[in-house]
Amino acid sequence: MRNAAFFAAGVVLLLVQSNLFRVVDLVLRLIGVIVGAHQDLVVPGLLPSLVLPLILFMGVHEYSLVRGAGVAFALGYLTDLVGIAPVGLYTSTYVAIFVLARAAGVRLAAQTTFMQVGLAVTFTLVHSVMLLVLLAIFGRDAWVPRALYPMTIPHVLATGAVAPLVFHLAARIHSATVSSGSAKETGARGGARE
């Protein structure tokens, strides 16, 4: 139940993420009008990843390795399809980020907002470097990684800024599925005794 809830939340976040550039463009235009800029404000790469903090939450909170990697795999594959990335790029990197977050989860606790932002910034930077390296090695066009690397820092900062919101959503899903799971277990045990 919990994995299905995280997958459904990931799909919703992915759909929001795929259309977020419109909202960011509108906000930047409004800021340009308020400031009185004669040109549109443009910050390449200022789009956050909404799915990555969800995968980090699952990794840090020690979910089942197989189930968590399966959810990360499915969300990565959907990201590849929606984002017209080469198939397998986000699929493999999301699974790798989940496994890295799970390995680090023993030592890190994402209880505070500061830790959530720190985790998101660190792992988004690692994810961006992984993407750039994979595109440099396996990509068809050599210019793509060079065109994308200036967008890394704005992307990392934007993802760090929205990470507490995604972590809060994931915590609500976690608490909702824990209470419903424990109620089912209690009911099953109670029914078995009678």
N, CA and C atoms as an extended XYZ file, in Angstrom:
582
Properties=species:S:1:pos:R:3:atomname:S:1:resname:S:1:resid:I:1 pbc="F F F"
N         0.825       -1.189        0.000 N   MET     1
C         0.000        0.000        0.000 CA  MET     1
C         0.875        1.262        0.000 C   MET     1
N         1.925        1.252        0.862 N   ARG     2
C         2.780        2.420        0.974 CA  ARG     2
C         3.506        2.684       -0.345 C   ARG     2
N         4.018        1.629       -0.975 N   ASN     3
C         4.746        1.826       -2.220 CA  ASN     3
C         3.835        2.330       -3.333 C   ASN     3
N         2.606        1.842       -3.359 N   ALA     4
C         1.644        2.332       -4.350 CA  ALA     4
C         1.324        3.805       -4.109 C   ALA     4
N         1.236        4.197       -2.835 N   ALA     5
C         0.971        5.606       -2.512 CA  ALA     5
C         2.150        6.482       -2.923 C   ALA     5
N         3.371        6.007       -2.666 N   PHE     6
C         4.545        6.780       -3.077 CA  PHE     6
C         4.652        6.854       -4.597 C   PHE     6
N         4.309        5.769       -5.280 N   PHE     7
C         4.332        5.793       -6.742 CA  PHE     7
C         3.299        6.780       -7.279 C   PHE     7
N         2.077        6.756       -6.721 N   ALA     8
C         1.032        7.688       -7.174 CA  ALA     8
C         1.442        9.132       -6.903 C   ALA     8
N         2.017        9.393       -5.727 N   ALA     9
C         2.489       10.749       -5.429 CA  ALA     9
C         3.604       11.147       -6.382 C   ALA     9
N         4.483       10.208       -6.708 N   GLY    10
C         5.564       10.479       -7.650 CA  GLY    10
C         5.049       10.821       -9.037 C   GLY    10
N         4.008       10.119       -9.480 N   VAL    11
C         3.417       10.412      -10.791 CA  VAL    11
C         2.809       11.808      -10.797 C   VAL    11
N         2.099       12.160       -9.723 N   VAL    12
C         1.507       13.508       -9.633 CA  VAL    12
C         2.619       14.561       -9.622 C   VAL    12
N         3.666       14.333       -8.814 N   LEU    13
C         4.787       15.281       -8.766 CA  LEU    13
C         5.483       15.392      -10.112 C   LEU    13
N         5.582       14.277      -10.835 N   LEU    14
C         6.207       14.302      -12.156 CA  LEU    14
C         5.385       15.118      -13.144 C   LEU    14
N         4.068       14.980      -13.069 N   LEU    15
C         3.206       15.775      -13.955 CA  LEU    15
C         3.288       17.258      -13.617 C   LEU    15
N         3.334       17.578      -12.326 N   VAL    16
C         3.497       18.985      -11.925 CA  VAL    16
C         4.861       19.487      -12.385 C   VAL    16
N         5.898       18.662      -12.181 N   GLN    17
C         7.258       19.030      -12.572 CA  GLN    17
C         7.372       19.274      -14.075 C   GLN    17
N         6.673       18.485      -14.868 N   SER    18
C         6.776       18.640      -16.312 CA  SER    18
C         6.098       19.908      -16.824 C   SER    18
N         5.236       20.504      -16.021 N   ASN    19
C         4.574       21.746      -16.418 CA  ASN    19
C         4.999       22.948      -15.578 C   ASN    19
N         5.944       22.750      -14.693 N   LEU    20
C         6.370       23.798      -13.782 CA  LEU    20
C         7.085       24.946      -14.489 C   LEU    20
N         7.672       24.667      -15.641 N   PHE    21
C         8.390       25.726      -16.356 CA  PHE    21
C         7.457       26.868      -16.737 C   PHE    21
N         6.191       26.570      -16.952 N   ARG    22
C         5.231       27.631      -17.284 CA  ARG    22
C         5.029       28.576      -16.102 C   ARG    22
N         4.918       28.006      -14.913 N   VAL    23
C         4.723       28.814      -13.707 CA  VAL    23
C         5.973       29.646      -13.423 C   VAL    23
N         7.148       29.035      -13.536 N   VAL    24
C         8.402       29.741      -13.280 CA  VAL    24
C         8.577       30.874      -14.287 C   VAL    24
N         8.239       30.623      -15.557 N   ASP    25
C         8.344       31.661      -16.579 CA  ASP    25
C         7.403       32.825      -16.266 C   ASP    25
N         6.193       32.518      -15.834 N   LEU    26
C         5.227       33.566      -15.487 CA  LEU    26
C         5.719       34.386      -14.294 C   LEU    26
N         6.239       33.720      -13.283 N   VAL    27
C         6.744       34.423      -12.098 CA  VAL    27
C         7.920       35.324      -12.475 C   VAL    27
N         8.832       34.826      -13.293 N   LEU    28
C         9.973       35.646      -13.706 CA  LEU    28
C         9.528       36.852      -14.535 C   LEU    28
N         8.506       36.670      -15.358 N   ARG    29
C         7.991       37.804      -16.129 CA  ARG    29
C         7.354       38.854      -15.219 C   ARG    29
N         6.596       38.371      -14.217 N   LEU    30
C         5.979       39.312      -13.275 CA  LEU    30
C         7.041       40.065      -12.477 C   LEU    30
N         8.084       39.382      -12.068 N   ILE    31
C         9.172       40.056      -11.364 CA  ILE    31
C         9.821       41.087      -12.273 C   ILE    31
N         9.996       40.746      -13.540 N   GLY    32
C        10.563       41.691      -14.499 CA  GLY    32
C         9.700       42.921      -14.672 C   GLY    32
N         8.375       42.741      -14.666 N   VAL    33
C         7.459       43.878      -14.796 CA  VAL    33
C         7.510       44.739      -13.540 C   VAL    33
N         7.530       44.099      -12.372 N   ILE    34
C         7.560       44.845      -11.112 CA  ILE    34
C         8.855       45.630      -10.984 C   ILE    34
N         9.962       44.999      -11.333 N   VAL    35
C        11.262       45.653      -11.229 CA  VAL    35
C        11.428       46.701      -12.318 C   VAL    35
N        10.716       46.557      -13.390 N   GLY    36
C        10.815       47.498      -14.503 CA  GLY    36
C        11.905       47.130      -15.485 C   GLY    36
N        12.252       45.834      -15.528 N   ALA    37
C        13.271       45.376      -16.470 CA  ALA    37
C        12.715       45.447      -17.887 C   ALA    37
N        13.560       45.850      -18.802 N   HIS    38
C        13.135       45.959      -20.198 CA  HIS    38
C        13.208       44.620      -20.911 C   HIS    38
N        13.875       43.652      -20.306 N   GLN    39
C        13.974       42.322      -20.886 CA  GLN    39
C        13.354       41.327      -19.910 C   GLN    39
N        12.958       40.185      -20.439 N   ASP    40
C        12.450       39.129      -19.571 CA  ASP    40
C        13.601       38.563      -18.756 C   ASP    40
N        13.327       38.295      -17.486 N   LEU    41
C        14.327       37.640      -16.649 CA  LEU    41
C        14.388       36.170      -17.034 C   LEU    41
N        15.578       35.679      -17.255 N   VAL    42
C        15.758       34.283      -17.634 CA  VAL    42
C        16.862       33.701      -16.768 C   VAL    42
N        16.548       32.610      -16.097 N   VAL    43
C        17.538       31.873      -15.308 CA  VAL    43
C        17.474       30.425      -15.775 C   VAL    43
N        18.374       30.034      -16.689 N   PRO    44
C        18.332       28.657      -17.195 CA  PRO    44
C        18.571       27.646      -16.077 C   PRO    44
N        17.761       26.620      -16.058 N   GLY    45
C        17.927       25.559      -15.088 CA  GLY    45
C        17.244       25.788      -13.760 C   GLY    45
N        16.444       26.818      -13.630 N   LEU    46
C        15.810       27.148      -12.356 CA  LEU    46
C        14.595       26.266      -12.060 C   LEU    46
N        14.493       25.158      -12.708 N   LEU    47
C        13.371       24.255      -12.481 CA  LEU    47
C        13.768       23.165      -11.497 C   LEU    47
N        13.007       22.992      -10.433 N   PRO    48
C        13.355       21.963       -9.452 CA  PRO    48
C        12.909       20.580       -9.899 C   PRO    48
N        13.556       19.601       -9.361 N   SER    49
C        13.109       18.224       -9.514 CA  SER    49
C        12.221       17.918       -8.323 C   SER    49
N        11.005       17.542       -8.566 N   LEU    50
C        10.070       17.244       -7.493 CA  LEU    50
C        10.083       15.764       -7.119 C   LEU    50
N        10.512       14.921       -8.035 N   VAL    51
C        10.521       13.487       -7.795 CA  VAL    51
C        11.750       13.073       -6.992 C   VAL    51
N        12.864       13.735       -7.207 N   LEU    52
C        14.110       13.358       -6.534 CA  LEU    52
C        14.007       13.439       -5.005 C   LEU    52
N        13.428       14.497       -4.408 N   PRO    53
C        13.284       14.485       -2.948 CA  PRO    53
C        12.390       13.352       -2.428 C   PRO    53
N        11.416       12.934       -3.212 N   LEU    54
C        10.572       11.808       -2.814 CA  LEU    54
C        11.399       10.525       -2.758 C   LEU    54
N        12.255       10.334       -3.737 N   ILE    55
C        13.130        9.162       -3.758 CA  ILE    55
C        14.124        9.225       -2.599 C   ILE    55
N        14.620       10.425       -2.303 N   LEU    56
C        15.513       10.590       -1.154 CA  LEU    56
C        14.806       10.234        0.151 C   LEU    56
N        13.574       10.670        0.300 N   PHE    57
C        12.810       10.355        1.502 CA  PHE    57
C        12.697        8.844        1.675 C   PHE    57
N        12.357        8.148        0.600 N   MET    58
C        12.235        6.699        0.679 CA  MET    58
C        13.570        6.053        1.021 C   MET    58
N        14.660        6.565        0.482 N   GLY    59
C        15.967        5.988        0.757 CA  GLY    59
C        16.432        6.241        2.175 C   GLY    59
N        16.259        7.448        2.656 N   VAL    60
C        16.730        7.803        3.991 CA  VAL    60
C        15.888        7.127        5.075 C   VAL    60
N        14.621        6.882        4.794 N   HIS    61
C        13.747        6.287        5.803 CA  HIS    61
C        13.735        4.767        5.737 C   HIS    61
N        14.734        4.178        5.110 N   GLU    62
C        14.982        2.740        5.171 CA  GLU    62
C        13.812        1.883        4.690 C   GLU    62
N        13.249        2.224        3.553 N   TYR    63
C        12.229        1.355        2.991 CA  TYR    63
C        12.886        0.137        2.375 C   TYR    63
N        12.119       -0.872        2.091 N   SER    64
C        12.634       -2.102        1.508 CA  SER    64
C        13.455       -1.783        0.259 C   SER    64
N        14.622       -2.385        0.173 N   LEU    65
C        15.518       -2.101       -0.944 CA  LEU    65
C        14.881       -2.463       -2.279 C   LEU    65
N        14.258       -3.621       -2.342 N   VAL    66
C        13.664       -4.076       -3.601 CA  VAL    66
C        12.460       -3.220       -3.980 C   VAL    66
N        11.591       -2.968       -3.025 N   ARG    67
C        10.393       -2.173       -3.324 CA  ARG    67
C        10.743       -0.723       -3.622 C   ARG    67
N        11.632       -0.145       -2.830 N   GLY    68
C        12.041        1.241       -3.058 CA  GLY    68
C        12.750        1.409       -4.391 C   GLY    68
N        13.631        0.454       -4.730 N   ALA    69
C        14.312        0.511       -6.020 CA  ALA    69
C        13.315        0.316       -7.163 C   ALA    69
N        12.290       -0.489       -6.914 N   GLY    70
C        11.253       -0.681       -7.933 CA  GLY    70
C        10.462        0.595       -8.182 C   GLY    70
N        10.115        1.295       -7.105 N   VAL    71
C         9.394        2.570       -7.250 CA  VAL    71
C        10.299        3.600       -7.932 C   VAL    71
N        11.579        3.650       -7.523 N   ALA    72
C        12.529        4.581       -8.153 CA  ALA    72
C        12.708        4.249       -9.629 C   ALA    72
N        12.764        2.961       -9.956 N   PHE    73
C        12.887        2.529      -11.347 CA  PHE    73
C        11.682        2.983      -12.166 C   PHE    73
N        10.474        2.744      -11.634 N   ALA    74
C         9.255        3.110      -12.372 CA  ALA    74
C         9.148        4.620      -12.543 C   ALA    74
N         9.464        5.374      -11.488 N   LEU    75
C         9.401        6.836      -11.603 CA  LEU    75
C        10.491        7.356      -12.548 C   LEU    75
N        11.647        6.729      -12.540 N   GLY    76
C        12.706        7.113      -13.476 CA  GLY    76
C        12.313        6.838      -14.910 C   GLY    76
N        11.687        5.687      -15.132 N   TYR    77
C        11.249        5.356      -16.493 CA  TYR    77
C        10.181        6.336      -16.969 C   TYR    77
N         9.246        6.683      -16.094 N   LEU    78
C         8.231        7.670      -16.465 CA  LEU    78
C         8.868        9.037      -16.725 C   LEU    78
N         9.890        9.395      -15.940 N   THR    79
C        10.594       10.655      -16.169 CA  THR    79
C        11.282       10.640      -17.526 C   THR    79
N        11.867        9.506      -17.888 N   ASP    80
C        12.475        9.377      -19.213 CA  ASP    80
C        11.436        9.584      -20.312 C   ASP    80
N        10.253        9.017      -20.129 N   LEU    81
C         9.213        9.124      -21.153 CA  LEU    81
C         8.623       10.525      -21.232 C   LEU    81
N         8.335       11.119      -20.078 N   VAL    82
C         7.716       12.447      -20.054 CA  VAL    82
C         8.718       13.506      -20.472 C   VAL    82
N         9.940       13.378      -20.026 N   GLY    83
C        10.959       14.386      -20.291 CA  GLY    83
C        11.731       14.168      -21.577 C   GLY    83
N        11.312       13.239      -22.378 N   ILE    84
C        11.957       12.856      -23.630 CA  ILE    84
C        13.469       12.702      -23.495 C   ILE    84
N        13.889       12.161      -22.362 N   ALA    85
C        15.302       11.840      -22.155 CA  ALA    85
C        15.569       10.471      -22.783 C   ALA    85
N        16.835       10.164      -23.027 N   PRO    86
C        17.140        8.811      -23.512 CA  PRO    86
C        16.632        7.778      -22.508 C   PRO    86
N        15.964        6.762      -23.004 N   VAL    87
C        15.373        5.765      -22.117 CA  VAL    87
C        16.482        5.078      -21.328 C   VAL    87
N        16.315        5.069      -20.034 N   GLY    88
C        17.285        4.460      -19.145 CA  GLY    88
C        18.130        5.474      -18.394 C   GLY    88
N        18.140        6.722      -18.832 N   LEU    89
C        18.984        7.730      -18.184 CA  LEU    89
C        18.490        8.008      -16.759 C   LEU    89
N        17.263        8.457      -16.617 N   TYR    90
C        16.712        8.721      -15.299 CA  TYR    90
C        16.370        7.420      -14.573 C   TYR    90
N        16.045        6.388      -15.319 N   THR    91
C        15.742        5.096      -14.710 CA  THR    91
C        16.923        4.617      -13.877 C   THR    91
N        18.096        4.615      -14.473 N   SER    92
C        19.279        4.124      -13.764 CA  SER    92
C        19.749        5.098      -12.688 C   SER    92
N        19.683        6.387      -12.957 N   THR    93
C        20.188        7.348      -11.966 CA  THR    93
C        19.266        7.454      -10.752 C   THR    93
N        17.961        7.336      -10.942 N   TYR    94
C        17.061        7.373       -9.786 CA  TYR    94
C        17.265        6.154       -8.890 C   TYR    94
N        17.480        4.992       -9.490 N   VAL    95
C        17.745        3.798       -8.683 CA  VAL    95
C        19.071        3.958       -7.945 C   VAL    95
N        20.083        4.500       -8.620 N   ALA    96
C        21.386        4.716       -7.972 CA  ALA    96
C        21.260        5.717       -6.828 C   ALA    96
N        20.496        6.783       -7.016 N   ILE    97
C        20.304        7.774       -5.955 CA  ILE    97
C        19.555        7.147       -4.778 C   ILE    97
N        18.555        6.306       -5.057 N   PHE    98
C        17.842        5.635       -3.972 CA  PHE    98
C        18.791        4.757       -3.159 C   PHE    98
N        19.626        3.989       -3.841 N   VAL    99
C        20.560        3.099       -3.144 CA  VAL    99
C        21.583        3.917       -2.349 C   VAL    99
N        22.088        5.005       -2.926 N   LEU   100
C        23.023        5.874       -2.194 CA  LEU   100
C        22.357        6.512       -0.978 C   LEU   100
N        21.120        6.965       -1.134 N   ALA   101
C        20.398        7.562       -0.011 CA  ALA   101
C        20.114        6.524        1.061 C   ALA   101
N        19.854        5.319        0.651 N   ARG   102
C        19.611        4.251        1.626 CA  ARG   102
C        20.887        3.926        2.390 C   ARG   102
N        22.011        3.918        1.682 N   ALA   103
C        23.289        3.677        2.351 CA  ALA   103
C        23.621        4.815        3.316 C   ALA   103
N        23.304        6.020        2.942 N   ALA   104
C        23.558        7.177        3.811 CA  ALA   104
C        22.490        7.322        4.877 C   ALA   104
N        21.344        6.695        4.708 N   GLY   105
C        20.230        6.835        5.635 CA  GLY   105
C        20.532        6.371        7.039 C   GLY   105
N        21.479        5.451        7.186 N   VAL   106
C        21.845        4.981        8.513 CA  VAL   106
C        22.493        6.102        9.313 C   VAL   106
N        23.222        6.965        8.625 N   ARG   107
C        23.963        8.024        9.305 CA  ARG   107
C        23.239        9.371        9.286 C   ARG   107
N        22.276        9.523        8.410 N   LEU   108
C        21.616       10.819        8.267 CA  LEU   108
C        20.159       10.720        8.671 C   LEU   108
N        19.682       11.732        9.290 N   ALA   109
C        18.264       11.806        9.633 CA  ALA   109
C        17.719       13.099        9.041 C   ALA   109
N        16.669       12.980        8.266 N   ALA   110
C        16.082       14.150        7.603 CA  ALA   110
C        14.928       14.696        8.421 C   ALA   110
N        15.164       14.935        9.707 N   GLN   111
C        14.100       15.413       10.580 CA  GLN   111
C        13.911       16.919       10.494 C   GLN   111
N        14.995       17.651       10.348 N   THR   112
C        14.899       19.107       10.330 CA  THR   112
C        14.862       19.617        8.901 C   THR   112
N        14.340       20.807        8.742 N   THR   113
C        14.281       21.421        7.415 CA  THR   113
C        15.684       21.640        6.865 C   THR   113
N        16.607       22.027        7.730 N   PHE   114
C        17.992       22.243        7.308 CA  PHE   114
C        18.599       20.958        6.736 C   PHE   114
N        18.362       19.829        7.395 N   MET   115
C        18.884       18.550        6.892 CA  MET   115
C        18.200       18.146        5.588 C   MET   115
N        16.910       18.425        5.462 N   GLN   116
C        16.197       18.091        4.232 CA  GLN   116
C        16.763       18.875        3.056 C   GLN   116
N        16.993       20.173        3.267 N   VAL   117
C        17.571       21.007        2.207 CA  VAL   117
C        18.986       20.533        1.900 C   VAL   117
N        19.759       20.244        2.932 N   GLY   118
C        21.126       19.765        2.729 CA  GLY   118
C        21.180       18.460        1.960 C   GLY   118
N        20.318       17.519        2.336 N   LEU   119
C        20.249       16.244        1.607 CA  LEU   119
C        19.854       16.458        0.156 C   LEU   119
N        18.832       17.278       -0.054 N   ALA   120
C        18.361       17.513       -1.417 CA  ALA   120
C        19.428       18.187       -2.264 C   ALA   120
N        20.107       19.176       -1.708 N   VAL   121
C        21.154       19.873       -2.470 CA  VAL   121
C        22.294       18.916       -2.796 C   VAL   121
N        22.734       18.155       -1.807 N   THR   122
C        23.847       17.231       -2.028 CA  THR   122
C        23.504       16.162       -3.057 C   THR   122
N        22.365       15.512       -2.863 N   PHE   123
C        22.006       14.427       -3.766 CA  PHE   123
C        21.583       14.939       -5.148 C   PHE   123
N        21.028       16.119       -5.239 N   THR   124
C        20.710       16.682       -6.554 CA  THR   124
C        21.990       17.021       -7.302 C   THR   124
N        22.984       17.507       -6.587 N   LEU   125
C        24.275       17.770       -7.221 CA  LEU   125
C        24.908       16.462       -7.712 C   LEU   125
N        24.855       15.423       -6.890 N   VAL   126
C        25.374       14.114       -7.306 CA  VAL   126
C        24.594       13.608       -8.515 C   VAL   126
N        23.280       13.749       -8.477 N   HIS   127
C        22.440       13.302       -9.593 CA  HIS   127
C        22.758       14.072      -10.875 C   HIS   127
N        22.940       15.373      -10.755 N   SER   128
C        23.258       16.184      -11.936 CA  SER   128
C        24.605       15.799      -12.525 C   SER   128
N        25.581       15.558      -11.671 N   VAL   129
C        26.900       15.126      -12.164 CA  VAL   129
C        26.787       13.766      -12.840 C   VAL   129
N        26.007       12.863      -12.248 N   MET   130
C        25.806       11.548      -12.877 CA  MET   130
C        25.182       11.705      -14.262 C   MET   130
N        24.168       12.560      -14.372 N   LEU   131
C        23.523       12.772      -15.670 CA  LEU   131
C        24.494       13.340      -16.693 C   LEU   131
N        25.288       14.336      -16.284 N   LEU   132
C        26.241       14.945      -17.209 CA  LEU   132
C        27.301       13.953      -17.655 C   LEU   132
N        27.786       13.137      -16.746 N   VAL   133
C        28.798       12.143      -17.102 CA  VAL   133
C        28.209       11.093      -18.045 C   VAL   133
N        27.013       10.611      -17.735 N   LEU   134
C        26.384        9.623      -18.612 CA  LEU   134
C        26.085       10.196      -19.993 C   LEU   134
N        25.651       11.433      -20.045 N   LEU   135
C        25.409       12.060      -21.347 CA  LEU   135
C        26.715       12.282      -22.112 C   LEU   135
N        27.786       12.597      -21.400 N   ALA   136
C        29.076       12.785      -22.063 CA  ALA   136
C        29.606       11.466      -22.617 C   ALA   136
N        29.386       10.388      -21.883 N   ILE   137
C        29.908        9.089      -22.324 CA  ILE   137
C        29.027        8.462      -23.394 C   ILE   137
N        27.715        8.435      -23.150 N   PHE   138
C        26.819        7.689      -24.032 CA  PHE   138
C        25.978        8.550      -24.961 C   PHE   138
N        26.038        9.858      -24.811 N   GLY   139
C        25.200       10.732      -25.639 CA  GLY   139
C        25.666       10.780      -27.084 C   GLY   139
N        24.739       11.073      -27.943 N   ARG   140
C        25.063       11.181      -29.369 CA  ARG   140
C        25.755       12.487      -29.692 C   ARG   140
N        25.381       13.546      -29.001 N   ASP   141
C        25.928       14.872      -29.292 CA  ASP   141
C        26.867       15.298      -28.173 C   ASP   141
N        28.084       15.659      -28.540 N   ALA   142
C        29.093       16.038      -27.549 CA  ALA   142
C        28.791       17.391      -26.910 C   ALA   142
N        28.007       18.232      -27.552 N   TRP   143
C        27.740       19.571      -27.032 CA  TRP   143
C        26.686       19.584      -25.932 C   TRP   143
N        25.910       18.528      -25.786 N   VAL   144
C        24.811       18.521      -24.820 CA  VAL   144
C        25.303       18.691      -23.379 C   VAL   144
N        26.296       17.924      -22.903 N   PRO   145
C        26.746       18.152      -21.518 CA  PRO   145
C        27.322       19.550      -21.304 C   PRO   145
N        28.015       20.073      -22.308 N   ARG   146
C        28.559       21.432      -22.176 CA  ARG   146
C        27.453       22.471      -22.123 C   ARG   146
N        26.343       22.217      -22.786 N   ALA   147
C        25.219       23.160      -22.752 CA  ALA   147
C        24.424       23.041      -21.453 C   ALA   147
N        24.465       21.872      -20.835 N   LEU   148
C        23.663       21.648      -19.638 CA  LEU   148
C        24.367       21.989      -18.327 C   LEU   148
N        25.699       21.920      -18.304 N   TYR   149
C        26.358       22.097      -17.009 CA  TYR   149
C        26.161       23.472      -16.383 C   TYR   149
N        25.982       24.577      -17.143 N   PRO   150
C        25.694       25.854      -16.460 CA  PRO   150
C        24.337       25.870      -15.746 C   PRO   150
N        23.456       24.950      -16.092 N   MET   151
C        22.139       24.901      -15.468 CA  MET   151
C        22.136       24.108      -14.164 C   MET   151
N        23.266       23.510      -13.820 N   THR   152
C        23.315       22.618      -12.664 CA  THR   152
C        23.054       23.342      -11.350 C   THR   152
N        23.752       24.422      -11.091 N   ILE   153
C        23.626       25.113       -9.800 CA  ILE   153
C        22.218       25.687       -9.596 C   ILE   153
N        21.609       26.378      -10.576 N   PRO   154
C        20.229       26.827      -10.354 CA  PRO   154
C        19.261       25.666      -10.106 C   PRO   154
N        19.468       24.543      -10.809 N   HIS   155
C        18.616       23.369      -10.622 CA  HIS   155
C        18.779       22.793       -9.214 C   HIS   155
N        20.021       22.714       -8.756 N   VAL   156
C        20.305       22.197       -7.416 CA  VAL   156
C        19.665       23.083       -6.351 C   VAL   156
N        19.810       24.386       -6.491 N   LEU   157
C        19.238       25.309       -5.506 CA  LEU   157
C        17.711       25.291       -5.523 C   LEU   157
N        17.121       25.203       -6.702 N   ALA   158
C        15.662       25.151       -6.799 CA  ALA   158
C        15.120       23.865       -6.184 C   ALA   158
N        15.806       22.756       -6.411 N   THR   159
C        15.372       21.495       -5.815 CA  THR   159
C        15.520       21.536       -4.296 C   THR   159
N        16.605       22.141       -3.812 N   GLY   160
C        16.777       22.295       -2.368 CA  GLY   160
C        15.693       23.156       -1.754 C   GLY   160
N        15.226       24.146       -2.502 N   ALA   161
C        14.182       25.039       -1.981 CA  ALA   161
C        12.831       24.337       -1.851 C   ALA   161
N        12.506       23.425       -2.758 N   VAL   162
C        11.206       22.753       -2.696 CA  VAL   162
C        11.259       21.438       -1.930 C   VAL   162
N        12.458       20.988       -1.566 N   ALA   163
C        12.596       19.691       -0.889 CA  ALA   163
C        11.788       19.591        0.400 C   ALA   163
N        11.782       20.624        1.269 N   PRO   164
C        10.970       20.477        2.496 CA  PRO   164
C         9.483       20.246        2.216 C   PRO   164
N         8.961       20.834        1.158 N   LEU   165
C         7.552       20.603        0.804 CA  LEU   165
C         7.318       19.153        0.393 C   LEU   165
N         8.223       18.621       -0.424 N   VAL   166
C         8.082       17.230       -0.875 CA  VAL   166
C         8.301       16.276        0.300 C   VAL   166
N         9.274       16.585        1.169 N   PHE   167
C         9.499       15.752        2.352 CA  PHE   167
C         8.266       15.762        3.261 C   PHE   167
N         7.611       16.904        3.387 N   HIS   168
C         6.392       16.993        4.197 CA  HIS   168
C         5.286       16.125        3.589 C   HIS   168
N         5.120       16.195        2.270 N   LEU   169
C         4.140       15.357        1.586 CA  LEU   169
C         4.460       13.880        1.795 C   LEU   169
N         5.735       13.522        1.658 N   ALA   170
C         6.146       12.125        1.828 CA  ALA   170
C         5.939       11.671        3.270 C   ALA   170
N         6.182       12.550        4.233 N   ALA   171
C         5.959       12.207        5.640 CA  ALA   171
C         4.478       11.974        5.916 C   ALA   171
N         3.627       12.759        5.286 N   ARG   172
C         2.174       12.560        5.449 CA  ARG   172
C         1.743       11.231        4.852 C   ARG   172
N         2.300       10.895        3.679 N   ILE   173
C         1.990        9.587        3.069 CA  ILE   173
C         2.486        8.472        3.976 C   ILE   173
N         3.694        8.636        4.512 N   HIS   174
C         4.270        7.632        5.399 CA  HIS   174
C         3.390        7.422        6.630 C   HIS   174
N         2.978        8.508        7.268 N   SER   175
C         2.154        8.366        8.474 CA  SER   175
C         0.775        7.809        8.152 C   SER   175
N         0.227        8.152        7.011 N   ALA   176
C        -1.087        7.630        6.629 CA  ALA   176
C        -1.024        6.138        6.336 C   ALA   176
N         0.054        5.690        5.716 N   THR   177
C         0.156        4.269        5.390 CA  THR   177
C         0.588        3.446        6.593 C   THR   177
N         1.308        4.033        7.531 N   VAL   178
C         1.694        3.304        8.743 CA  VAL   178
C         0.471        3.053        9.599 C   VAL   178
N        -0.382        4.068        9.762 N   SER   179
C        -1.570        3.903       10.610 CA  SER   179
C        -2.558        2.933        9.977 C   SER   179
N        -2.722        2.983        8.658 N   SER   180
C        -3.660        2.061        8.023 CA  SER   180
C        -3.077        0.656        8.001 C   SER   180
N        -1.766        0.543        7.855 N   GLY   181
C        -1.140       -0.778        7.867 CA  GLY   181
C        -1.201       -1.420        9.235 C   GLY   181
N        -1.001       -0.627       10.300 N   SER   182
C        -1.048       -1.192       11.644 CA  SER   182
C        -2.479       -1.552       12.032 C   SER   182
N        -3.461       -0.799       11.546 N   ALA   183
C        -4.859       -1.119       11.829 CA  ALA   183
C        -5.246       -2.432       11.165 C   ALA   183
N        -4.765       -2.656        9.955 N   LYS   184
C        -5.059       -3.910        9.259 CA  LYS   184
C        -4.402       -5.083        9.971 C   LYS   184
N        -3.131       -4.874       10.417 N   GLU   185
C        -2.439       -5.941       11.125 CA  GLU   185
C        -3.142       -6.263       12.436 C   GLU   185
N        -3.586       -5.238       13.172 N   THR   186
C        -4.270       -5.439       14.440 CA  THR   186
C        -5.583       -6.177       14.201 C   THR   186
N        -6.308       -5.767       13.161 N   GLY   187
C        -7.556       -6.438       12.839 CA  GLY   187
C        -7.351       -7.870       12.415 C   GLY   187
N        -6.269       -8.117       11.675 N   ALA   188
C        -5.995       -9.487       11.232 CA  ALA   188
C        -5.615      -10.353       12.425 C   ALA   188
N        -4.822       -9.808       13.348 N   ARG   189
C        -4.426      -10.579       14.534 CA  ARG   189
C        -5.631      -10.808       15.445 C   ARG   189
N        -6.470       -9.781       15.583 N   GLY   190
C        -7.654       -9.916       16.435 CA  GLY   190
C        -8.629      -10.936       15.877 C   GLY   190
N        -8.779      -10.937       14.559 N   GLY   191
C        -9.683      -11.893       13.905 CA  GLY   191
C        -9.167      -13.323       13.992 C   GLY   191
N        -7.832      -13.459       14.032 N   ALA   192
C        -7.248      -14.800       14.099 CA  ALA   192
C        -7.437      -15.404       15.487 C   ALA   192
N        -7.498      -14.555       16.513 N   ARG   193
C        -7.651      -15.060       17.869 CA  ARG   193
C        -9.070      -15.555       18.124 C   ARG   193
N       -10.034      -14.948       17.487 N   GLU   194
C       -11.434      -15.285       17.785 CA  GLU   194
C       -11.856      -16.566       17.213 C   GLU   194
